[in-house]
Amino acid sequence: MPTSPPLSLRQVRAIEAVAQCRGFAQAAALLNSSQPVISRTIASAEKRLGHPIFQRGWDGTEPTAFGELVIRHCSNARKLIARAEADIFALSGCQPGLKQFLRWHHLDAVAATVRYGSTKLAAEKTGVSQPAISRAISDLTDYAHQALFRRRRDGLEANAQARRLASLHEELWQVLRLIGELPSAPAHGLIGRLAVGLLPFSGQDMVAKAFGVLTNSHPDLRLMALPGSYDMLADALVRGEIDCILGILRYPPKYAELKEKFLYYEDYALVARHDHACHRQLQTMSSLRDQKWIVAQHGTPIRAYFERLFEKEGEIPPTQTCEIHSFNQAEQVIINSDSIGLLAYSTEHLARLRPELGRVVVDLPDTRVDIGMTTCRADSPGEILAVFEQALSPFLPTSAGGSPKR
């Protein structure tokens, strides 16, 4: 057995608490500690292991791919301690309080004293002073709320509770030693996280396809697709909570520190249920004014285009009846209602429109809209993002060969 544990039990508790609460402040409250203490504890664990365990994420603190493996072992350790507490309660009828206070030196002292029969021999065999052994046993006796040894003329006799704690010592070692053996790099592929923000109302099926490729080639890469509004995603990108945004480009982006890269273009199109009355004759925007509409929320390029269409006809833009942030859900609502939707489609996507939908024949001006990727200027193109772009490339529409509209 190695002479020092891969992590202290204090670090184990902090790691699992941060993972459970998704934040340092919340973990501190759970452990009745302070946020600076929890932060220092996690930092010391990461320094010892040589890899980050947590990173700032979309909705709080999230584990890295390496951290996921560490947390799994920490969770198993907590379960072992809880099981030992239950066993000791069953033996004595007295509930111990180990989870909050247990330390390695407590278990080291009990295990050695159980094995050698006295604190003197335990001290000689372990190289720890006898007073330190005695103090550790005394502290653990207080936490267990019951005696662990009976005094004999020639030493100490362990009761069943002490033997259970000695077996816990071995069980924890077997689980937590594996943390020290975790590979610094995956068996193959990249390790880390890729968080892609998805803007609504333009089709991004290619992201799911690219993620499928990455899952096969980089199994230790943590992949996240996060839909949201432009303002929400842009703020998250600046804060480092996501790695890029995919969707309609803004020209210019919200913040100067963001940059945009054109990937392909889509075209705005009106669609309605295949048997909608609007398909029975040619339409104009004026004739469609009183219809129910599915359009993106205010502040989006699609909504601005929608309002310009009616203003050009001298009409007041109709009130939107349903606001949805998901492209697929928007199509589904259109299929199941009398609404007309304004969505953006690639040429290929529009050619294979769902059979439940039909394109509304209206002469729309200037329909092209640029789709691309937004990233932070300050960030050098990382390997993970480069690999994502490479995986995305085969699934881009043929309009990827076009040029940005600007």
N, C-alpha and C positions, 0 to 999 in steps of 0.2 A: 504494500500500500504506500503511495507517495507520502512525503512528509508534510506537504501543504496542500490544502484543497484548491480546486480551480477557482472557486468563488466562495466568499463568506456567506453564511446563512442570512446575514443582514442584506447582502447584495441580492441573494435569491429572492427574498421577500419584496425588495424594492422593484426588481425587474418584473415580477409577476403583477405587482400592484399597478405599475405604470401601464403595463399591457392591458390589464383589466379595465382601468379607468380612462385610458387613452389621454392621459395628461399628468404632469408632475404635481400640480397643485391638488388635484383630486386624489392622487395616490398618497400624498402627504396626509390629507385628511383621513383617508382610510387607515393608514398606519399610525395615526396620532403623532405625526412628526411634522417637520417644516419642509417647505419646498426646497430651500437651499440644501438641506441635509439630503433629501432624496436626489437632487441633482448631482451632488458630490458623490453619492453612493453609486449612482449609475455611471458617472464619469470614471470612477475608479475601476468599476467592472469592465468598462469598455477598454480602458488602458491596459488592464491585465490580460484581456482576451485578444487585444490587438485589432479589434474591429468594432465599428459602431453597432449598437444594438437597436437604437431608436433614431428616428428622423422626424422632422416636422412634416405633417401630412395634411390632407384635404380637410379632415374634420377633427384634427387633434394630433397628438403624438402617435406615430405608428411604427411598428417594428420594421427593420430592414429584413432582407431575406435571411441573412445570418442570424439576426435577432429572433426570427421565427423559430429557428432551431434551438436557440438558447432558451427561449420562453417555454418551449415544450418540455425541456428537461427541468426547468424551475417549477413548472406546474406539477410535474410528477413528484418532485421533492416535497412540495406542499401537501400533496395527497398522502405521501408516506408519513409525514409528521401528523396529519389529521388521523390517519389510521392508527398510529401508535398511541395518540391521545385516547382514542376510543377503546383500544385494547387495555390501556392502563386503567381507564374508568371501569371497564368490565371486571378487572382484577380486584379493584379496591373500593369501588363505589364512590371514589373521589375524583372530581374532574380536574385534570391538570391544565395548566395554561402555558403551553410550550410555544405556540406558533409565533407569538410576538417577541419572545425573549431568548429562545434557544440559540446557542452559539456552538461553533465547532469545539471550542476548548471545554465546554460542558460535556459534550458527548465523548471527546477524547479521554477526559478524566474518568468518567463512569465506565467506559469500555475497558480502559486499562486496569482499573480497580477490580472490575468483575473478573477480568482475566487472571490477575496476579494475586488477588485476595487481600491486598493491603495498599494503602496510599504510599507507604514507604517503597515497596517493590515497584509499584506503578511509576513512582518518580524516578527510581533507578533505571527502569527499562525504557522510559520515554525521554529522559533527559530534562524533564520539567521538575521544578522544585516541589517538595512535598507540601509546603504551605499553599502553593498555587493549585495543586491537585485537590487539596482539602477545601479551599475556597470555591473552586468550581463545583464540587459535589454539594457543598452547602447551598450555593446559589440555585443549583438545579433542583435540590430538594425543596426549596421555597417555591420554585415555579411549578413543580409537580404537585405541591400541596400535600406531600406525604413522604414518609421515610423511604429511603432506597436501600439502606444497608443496616445490618444488625452487628453490633460490636461483639467480637470474640477475643479471647485472650491473645490469640496470635494474629489478629487482623480484623477484616470486615467480611461479613457474609452477605452476599447480594440476594435481595428478594426478587420475586418475579418481575416487579416493575423495573428494577435496575437492569435485569437481563433483557427486558423488552427494549429499554433505551440503548443497551449495547448492540442489540440487533438492528435498531434504527440507525445507529452509527454506520454499520456496515451497509445497510440498504441505501442510505444517502450517498455514501461514497460510490457505490456501484452506479448510481444514476448520474451523479454530478461529475464524476471523473470523465464521463463521455463528452462534457462540454469542452474540456481541455483537448479532446481528440478531434473536435470538429475541424473539417478542412478549411484552410484559409481561402481556398478557391473551390468552386464547384468542380465535380468530376469532368464536366464539359459545359461549355457555354459561359454566359455572363452571370454574375450575381449582383443583385441590387433591386431597384424599383423603377418602374416607368409608369407615370401617372399622366394620362392624356385627357385634357378637357374637351368635351364635345359640345359645340354650339348647336342649338336646335334649328329645325326646319330646313336642313339640307342633309341629304342622305350620306351616311358615313359607314355603310356596310363593310367597306374595305378595312376599317379599323378592326372589326371582329375577325376578319380573315387574316389580317396581319398578326393579330394576337394569337390566332391558332398556329401560325408558323412559328412564332417566338416560343410558344409553350412547348413545342416539339424540340426546337433547337437549343433553347435556353431554359431548362426546367426549373432553375433556381432564380429566375427573374420574376419579380412580383409585378403583375400587370394590373393596372386600374384604369377603367374608362369612366369618366365622371361628367355626366351631362350637367349643364347649368347655363345661366345667362352670361352674356359677354362681360358685363361689369364684374360679376362674381368670379368668373374664371380669370379675368385679367388681374384682379386683385390677388387671387391665389397664386398666379404665375409670378408676380412680382415678389410675393412673400416666400417663394420657393416651395410651395405646397404641391404644385404640379409642375410637370416638365415642359409641356407645350399645350397649345390650343389648336384644334382642328375645326375649320368651318369657314364661314364667309369672312373675307378680309375687310378691314375697315378703312385703310388708307386715309389718315394715318392711324396707328393703334392708339389706345387710350393713354398710354404712358410713353414718354420718350425712351425709356430703357427697354421697350419691347421692339422687336423687329418681325416683319412679316415675309413669308416666302410663298410665292405662288406655286400651286401644284396642278390645278386644272380648273376648268370653268363649268358652271351649270347654267341653266336657264330657268327663269321664273315661268310657271305654267299654272293655269287654273284647272282644277280637277273637281269632279263631283261624282256621286254614285252613278253607276252605268245607266240606270233607268231614270235618272233625274229629268224633270221636264225641261231643263235648260238645254238639253241636247237636241230638242226637237226642231230648233230653228237657230239661225245665226243670231249671235248676241253682241251687244256692245256693253261697255261698262255702265252706261246710263240705264240700260234695260235690266241690268243685274243689281241695281242699287238697293232694292228692297229685299234681296236674298239674305239668308243667314250665312255668316262667314266664319271660316276658321283661318285666322291670320296670326302671325307672331305678335308678341307684345310690343308696346310703344318703345321707341329707342333702338329698334333693330332695323337693319337695312331692308328687310322684307316688308315691315310695316310702313316704312317711309315710302317704298316703291308703291305699295297698295294705295296709300293716301294720294300720291301724285297722279295715279291713274284716274281717280275720280275728280281731282282738282283740275286736271287737263280738260275734262268734259264739262267743267263748270258745276260739278256736283259736290255736295258735302259728303265726305267719306262716311259710310255707314258705321254704326256702332258694332264693334266686334261682339259676337254672342258667346264665344268659347275661346279661352286662351289655354293653349297646351304647349309644353316645352319639348315634347318628343315627336320626332318626325313620324315614326311608326304609329304612335298613338293618334296623331293627327289624321293619318290616312284611315285608321280604324273608325274614328268618330265620323269622318266624312262618309264612309261606307254605310254607317248605321244611322245616318241622319239625312235631312234635306239640305245640309249646308254645302257651300262651295268653299274650297280651300285654295289659297295661294301658297304654293310650295316651290322649291327649287329642285330641279332634276338634271342629272347628266343626260346626254343624248341617248346613251344605252339604257339607262334606267327608264326614261320616258317611253322608249320603244317597247319595253317589256313591262308596261304598267300593269298593275294587278287587274285581273279580269273584272273585279267588282267595281273598278273605277273607270271613268271615261274623261278624256281631255275636253274641256269646254272650249269651243272654237271661238276665240276672240282675238282680234288683232292687237297684240301687246307690243309696245315700243321698247327698244333697248333692254331686252330681257337678260342679257348675259351678266353673270355675277361670278366674281373670282373666289375660288375656294383655295385655302392654303393653310400653312402652319405658322403659328405665332410662338416665338420663343423670346428669351431674355438676351439682350445685346451683350451683357457682361459675361454670360456663360459661354465658354468655349464649347464647340460642338462635342459633346460627350460621346463615348463609345456606344452607350445604350441607346441614345437618341439616334445616332447614325445607323445602328442596326435596325431600329424601328422604321426609319425612312426607307432602308433597303428592303425590309419585309413588306412595306406598304406599296412600294413602286409597282409590282406586277398587277396590283388590283386597282390602280388608278384608271379612270376612264380614258378613252383615247384623246379626249380634249386636253390631257396633260401635255400634249405636244404643242398646244396653242400658246398664246402670249397673254399676259395679264391685261385687263381692260384699263385699269386705273382711271 
